Amino acid sequence: MHKSWWKITSVVLLVYTFIAGFLGNVPHLPLLQETIRNLYFHVCMWFAMMILFTVSVVNSIRYLRTFNIKYDIYARQYAVMGIVFGLLGYITGAIWASYTWADPNKAAANSFSTIARDPKLIGAAIALLVYFAYLILRDSIQDMDKKARIGAVYNIFAYAILFPSIWILPRILPSLHPGNEGNPALDVKNDISGSMRLVFYPAVIGWTLLGVWITTLKIRLQLLNEKKMSA
């Protein structure tokens, strides 16, 4: 039990997130209305994605310092789970945008075209494609040591791309995303009510712990497969 406390914590926090997220009181901000509840899913999943990618790149650096293959396995699996959470965040964000960014005076096709061209969505797509390329690059190399070295270097590059593509350039360019052109920014300190903070922070922890939990299972499975192949 003492080794599983964080797994139990993850389940409890996510159950709390879903119950409080759908049934709890939220501020009725103009434009967002009830869609603000997606904050506990879209934004928190992106937070979890960044944490998982950070753990991945740290393990890539550890591999380059020690050339211990287990760190390369850790790096890959955390990157895979980061991509999963990135896709979930992208999908929930796109759904959110379809309700809050679409212009009711325009045809649905025109509204979708406007949303699809938004700098933040494009930047997020670029970041995820860079990480997909990381997996493709690894799978194209047969030699294990060469794969690990090249993969580790590329992983550092992919992590560096995250910041300009997601956090810097989209904030400079015009965007419909909250925080631009008068939309509520959902800033944790200013725009989120106290009641929402009580759900937001536990949701970030819960989603992150879930990602770590799944990743540890995938790592254990890969290590077992590596052990069988070397036996």
Secondary structure as GFF3:
##gff-version 3
##sequence-region A 1 231
A	DSSP	alpha_helix	5	23	.	.	.	ID=ss1
A	DSSP	three_ten_helix	33	40	.	.	.	ID=ss2
A	DSSP	alpha_helix	42	66	.	.	.	ID=ss3
A	DSSP	alpha_helix	69	100	.	.	.	ID=ss4
A	DSSP	alpha_helix	108	116	.	.	.	ID=ss5
A	DSSP	alpha_helix	119	139	.	.	.	ID=ss6
A	DSSP	alpha_helix	144	162	.	.	.	ID=ss7
A	DSSP	pi_helix	163	168	.	.	.	ID=ss8
A	DSSP	alpha_helix	169	172	.	.	.	ID=ss9
A	DSSP	alpha_helix	194	230	.	.	.	ID=ss10
###
